[in-house]
């Protein structure tokens, strides 16, 4: 099916707005606006190029993924240029080379039928090589000293964001995990006689006991959490499944497909465009492929549930 619904200008604008929310606080407002402008510029150019030159070869979903790759690497390398202290006069030329390299690699990956993970790996390696060549060219032009090359190439906005995301994920996971635990226990206790409830509660320390009781006393508690998430968590508790157990493929597909049907691919991609590769690989397996590879992506069932809840709330907020 050819490209039908893609609006390059609108999609580029959405990606640029998303990029603006991810710019580090230590980047000046002027440089932030530069990054946003460049993400918009190269995403729009890419979308327009695909629409004019590859309309019959690409679907809307294929085109969106390619534009997203261009936006991501424009964003990351613009941050790297700024952080590394490269002079402003060289930024445009370097980012143009980066965007061209990413697009060339993405088109090659599409022609070869690569899956999204393999395409991402190819694009990342080619972008890194193009960036290195640009920096070496500046050395030859005596625009930067040779002994600074290693330091400049070491700056990586991708790695920085991945580290921050991992830290935040661990903190949020711990909080969400505890909340789900208290809710699940409270829902199970509601089905038990009072004397058994007391016996079970006595096994918890006072702080946890009070949190469980607080959940226990919430009216219509079962309506305030996503049934798929909490029911699966209760079953996990009952069966004492380890955190590394693979989630049920059919339940995952059902829940994420329902979000896809309601909100569409574009909104989901907009929200998750700067997520870690593992998250994007998982969503690609769920939404853009046939789903057979979803359990091969190494995410714990609880991270999957948190991701679903996060997506559902974000999609509801922007709809």
C-alpha positions as CSV (number, residue, x, y, z in Angstrom):
1,X,0.0,0.0,0.0
2,X,1.5,3.4,-1.0
3,X,1.9,6.4,1.3
4,X,-1.6,7.9,1.6
5,X,-2.1,9.9,4.8
6,X,1.4,11.3,5.6
7,X,1.5,15.0,6.0
8,X,5.3,15.8,6.1
9,X,4.8,19.3,7.5
10,X,2.5,18.3,10.4
11,X,4.4,15.2,11.3
12,X,7.7,17.2,11.3
13,X,6.1,19.8,13.5
14,X,5.0,17.2,16.0
15,X,8.4,15.6,16.1
16,X,10.1,18.9,16.6
17,X,7.8,19.8,19.5
18,X,8.5,16.4,21.1
19,X,12.2,17.0,20.6
20,X,11.9,20.4,22.5
21,X,10.7,18.6,25.6
22,X,13.8,16.4,25.7
23,X,16.4,19.1,25.4
24,X,18.6,19.1,28.5
25,X,18.2,21.9,31.0
26,X,21.8,22.9,30.6
27,X,21.3,23.8,26.9
28,X,20.6,27.5,26.4
29,X,17.2,28.6,25.1
30,X,18.8,29.9,21.9
31,X,20.5,26.5,21.3
32,X,17.3,24.7,22.2
33,X,15.4,26.5,19.5
34,X,18.2,25.7,17.1
35,X,17.8,22.0,17.8
36,X,14.0,22.1,17.5
37,X,14.3,24.1,14.2
38,X,16.8,21.5,12.7
39,X,14.7,18.5,13.8
40,X,11.7,20.1,12.0
41,X,13.7,21.1,8.9
42,X,15.3,17.7,8.3
43,X,12.1,15.7,9.2
44,X,10.1,17.8,6.8
45,X,12.6,17.5,4.0
46,X,12.7,13.7,4.5
47,X,8.9,13.3,4.5
48,X,8.6,15.5,1.5
49,X,11.3,13.5,-0.3
50,X,9.7,10.2,0.5
51,X,6.3,11.4,-0.6
52,X,7.7,12.6,-4.0
53,X,10.2,9.9,-4.7
54,X,9.1,6.8,-2.9
55,X,5.3,7.1,-2.5
56,X,4.7,3.7,-4.1
57,X,7.5,1.9,-2.4
58,X,6.6,3.0,1.2
59,X,3.6,2.7,3.4
60,X,2.6,5.4,5.8
61,X,4.1,3.4,8.7
62,X,7.3,2.8,6.8
63,X,7.7,6.5,6.0
64,X,7.0,7.5,9.6
65,X,9.7,5.2,10.9
66,X,12.3,6.7,8.5
67,X,11.4,10.3,9.4
68,X,11.6,9.3,13.0
69,X,15.1,8.0,12.5
70,X,16.1,11.3,10.9
71,X,14.6,13.3,13.7
72,X,16.3,11.2,16.4
73,X,19.8,11.5,14.9
74,X,19.4,15.2,14.1
75,X,18.4,15.7,17.7
76,X,21.2,13.7,19.2
77,X,24.0,15.0,17.1
78,X,22.9,18.6,17.5
79,X,23.2,18.1,21.2
80,X,26.6,16.5,20.8
81,X,27.9,19.4,18.7
82,X,26.7,21.9,21.3
83,X,28.0,19.9,24.3
84,X,31.4,19.3,22.6
85,X,31.9,23.0,22.0
86,X,32.1,22.8,18.2
87,X,31.8,26.3,16.7
88,X,28.3,27.3,15.5
89,X,29.4,28.0,12.0
90,X,30.0,24.3,11.4
91,X,26.7,22.9,12.8
92,X,24.5,23.2,9.8
93,X,27.0,21.4,7.5
94,X,27.6,18.6,9.9
95,X,23.9,18.0,10.7
96,X,23.2,18.0,6.9
97,X,25.8,15.2,6.6
98,X,24.3,13.3,9.5
99,X,20.7,13.6,8.1
100,X,21.9,12.4,4.6
101,X,23.8,9.5,6.1
102,X,20.8,8.4,8.2
103,X,18.4,8.7,5.2
104,X,20.7,6.8,2.9
105,X,21.1,4.0,5.5
106,X,17.3,3.9,6.1
107,X,16.5,3.6,2.4
108,X,19.1,0.8,2.1
109,X,17.6,-1.0,5.1
110,X,14.1,-0.7,3.6
111,X,15.2,-2.0,0.2
112,X,16.9,-5.0,1.9
113,X,13.8,-5.7,4.1
114,X,15.5,-5.2,7.4
115,X,13.4,-5.3,10.5
116,X,13.4,-2.1,12.6
117,X,16.0,-3.3,15.1
118,X,18.5,-4.2,12.3
119,X,17.8,-0.9,10.5
120,X,18.4,1.1,13.7
121,X,21.7,-0.7,14.2
122,X,22.8,0.1,10.6
123,X,21.7,3.7,10.8
124,X,23.5,4.2,14.1
125,X,26.8,2.8,12.8
126,X,26.6,4.9,9.6
127,X,25.7,8.1,11.5
128,X,28.7,7.5,13.9
129,X,31.0,7.1,10.9
130,X,29.7,10.2,9.2
131,X,30.1,12.2,12.4
132,X,33.6,11.0,12.9
133,X,34.5,12.0,9.3
134,X,33.1,15.5,9.9
135,X,35.2,15.9,13.0
136,X,38.3,14.7,11.3
137,X,37.7,17.1,8.4
138,X,37.6,19.9,11.0
139,X,40.9,18.7,12.3
140,X,42.4,18.9,8.9
141,X,41.0,22.4,8.4
142,X,42.7,23.3,11.8
143,X,39.2,24.3,13.1
144,X,39.7,22.0,16.2
145,X,43.0,20.6,17.7
146,X,43.7,16.9,16.9
147,X,44.2,16.1,20.6
148,X,40.6,17.0,21.3
149,X,39.1,14.5,18.8
150,X,38.8,11.6,21.2
151,X,37.1,13.8,23.8
152,X,34.7,15.3,21.2
153,X,33.7,11.9,19.9
154,X,33.1,10.7,23.4
155,X,30.2,13.0,23.9
156,X,27.0,11.0,23.3
157,X,23.6,12.3,23.9
158,X,22.2,8.9,23.2
159,X,24.1,7.3,26.0
160,X,23.3,10.2,28.4
161,X,19.6,9.9,27.7
162,X,19.8,6.1,28.0
163,X,21.5,6.4,31.4
164,X,18.9,8.9,32.7
165,X,16.0,6.8,31.4
166,X,17.4,3.7,33.1
167,X,17.7,5.6,36.4
168,X,14.2,7.0,36.1
169,X,12.8,3.7,35.0
170,X,14.3,2.0,38.0
171,X,12.9,4.6,40.4
172,X,9.5,4.6,38.8
173,X,9.5,0.8,38.6
174,X,10.1,0.5,42.3
175,X,7.3,2.9,43.1
176,X,4.8,1.4,40.7
177,X,5.8,-2.1,41.7
178,X,5.0,-1.3,45.4
179,X,1.7,0.3,44.5
180,X,0.6,-2.6,42.4
181,X,1.6,-4.9,45.2
182,X,-0.6,-3.1,47.8
183,X,-3.5,-2.9,45.4
184,X,-3.3,-6.5,44.4
185,X,-3.1,-7.6,48.1
186,X,-6.0,-5.4,49.0
187,X,-8.2,-6.8,46.2
188,X,-7.4,-10.4,47.3
189,X,-8.1,-9.6,50.9
190,X,-11.5,-8.3,50.1
191,X,-12.6,-11.8,49.1
192,X,-11.5,-13.3,52.4
193,X,-13.2,-13.5,55.8
194,X,-12.1,-10.8,58.4
195,X,-10.2,-13.2,60.6
196,X,-8.1,-14.4,57.7
197,X,-7.5,-10.8,56.6
198,X,-6.1,-9.9,60.0
199,X,-3.8,-12.9,60.0
200,X,-2.4,-12.0,56.7
201,X,-1.9,-8.3,57.5
202,X,0.0,-9.3,60.7
203,X,2.7,-10.6,58.4
204,X,3.5,-7.1,57.2
205,X,5.4,-4.4,59.0
206,X,3.2,-1.4,60.2
207,X,4.1,0.9,57.3
208,X,3.2,-1.7,54.6
209,X,0.1,-2.7,56.6
210,X,-1.2,0.9,56.6
211,X,-0.7,1.2,52.9
212,X,-2.6,-2.0,52.2
213,X,-5.4,-0.9,54.5
214,X,-5.5,2.4,52.7
215,X,-6.0,0.6,49.4
216,X,-8.4,-1.8,51.1
217,X,-10.7,1.1,52.1
218,X,-10.9,2.8,48.7
219,X,-14.4,2.5,47.2
220,X,-14.5,0.7,43.9
221,X,-10.8,0.1,44.0
222,X,-11.0,-2.4,41.1
223,X,-12.3,0.3,38.8
224,X,-9.4,2.6,39.5
225,X,-6.7,0.4,38.0
226,X,-6.4,-1.2,34.5
227,X,-8.0,-4.7,34.8
228,X,-5.4,-6.4,32.5
229,X,-2.6,-5.0,34.5
230,X,-3.8,-5.7,38.0
231,X,-5.4,-9.1,37.2
232,X,-2.1,-10.3,35.7
233,X,-0.3,-9.0,38.7
234,X,-2.6,-10.9,41.1
235,X,-2.0,-14.0,39.1
236,X,1.8,-13.4,39.3
237,X,1.5,-13.1,43.1
238,X,-0.5,-16.3,43.4
239,X,1.8,-18.3,41.2
240,X,5.0,-16.5,42.5
241,X,6.2,-15.9,39.0
242,X,9.7,-14.6,38.9
243,X,10.3,-11.0,37.6
244,X,12.1,-12.4,34.6
245,X,9.1,-14.5,33.4
246,X,7.9,-13.7,29.9
247,X,4.5,-12.0,29.7
248,X,1.6,-13.7,28.0
249,X,1.8,-12.8,24.2
250,X,-1.9,-12.8,23.6
251,X,-2.7,-10.5,26.5
252,X,0.1,-8.1,25.5
253,X,-1.0,-8.0,21.9
254,X,-4.6,-7.4,23.0
255,X,-3.9,-4.5,25.3
256,X,-1.4,-2.7,23.0
257,X,-3.4,-3.4,19.9
258,X,-6.4,-1.7,21.6
259,X,-4.3,1.4,22.0
260,X,-3.2,1.2,18.4
261,X,-6.8,0.9,17.2
262,X,-8.0,3.8,19.3
263,X,-5.2,6.3,18.8
264,X,-3.2,5.2,15.7
265,X,0.5,4.5,15.1
266,X,1.5,8.2,14.7
267,X,0.5,9.2,18.2
268,X,2.3,6.2,19.7
269,X,5.5,6.9,17.7
270,X,5.4,10.6,18.7
271,X,5.3,9.7,22.4
272,X,7.9,7.0,22.3
273,X,10.3,8.4,19.7
274,X,13.1,9.1,22.2
275,X,12.6,5.9,24.3
276,X,15.4,3.3,24.6
277,X,15.9,0.9,21.7
278,X,14.5,-2.0,23.7
279,X,11.2,-0.2,24.2
280,X,11.0,0.8,20.6
281,X,11.8,-2.8,19.5
282,X,9.1,-4.1,21.8
283,X,6.5,-1.7,20.4
284,X,7.5,-2.5,16.9
285,X,7.0,-6.2,17.5
286,X,3.6,-5.5,19.0
287,X,2.3,-3.0,16.6
288,X,4.2,-2.9,13.3
289,X,4.9,-6.6,13.0
290,X,2.8,-9.7,13.3
291,X,3.5,-10.1,17.0
292,X,5.3,-13.4,16.8
293,X,8.6,-11.9,18.1
294,X,7.1,-9.9,21.0
295,X,8.2,-12.4,23.7
296,X,11.8,-12.4,22.4
297,X,12.2,-8.8,23.5
298,X,13.8,-8.9,27.0
299,X,11.4,-6.8,29.1
300,X,10.0,-8.0,32.4
301,X,6.2,-8.4,32.5
302,X,6.0,-5.6,35.1
303,X,8.0,-3.2,32.9
304,X,5.5,-4.1,30.1
305,X,2.6,-3.3,32.3
306,X,4.1,0.0,33.3
307,X,4.8,0.9,29.7
308,X,1.2,0.1,28.8
309,X,-0.2,2.3,31.6
310,X,2.2,5.1,30.7
311,X,1.2,5.0,27.0
312,X,-2.5,4.8,27.8
313,X,-2.4,7.9,30.1
314,X,-0.2,9.9,27.7
315,X,-2.4,9.0,24.7
316,X,-5.5,10.0,26.6
317,X,-4.0,13.3,27.6
318,X,-3.1,14.3,24.0
319,X,-6.3,13.0,22.3
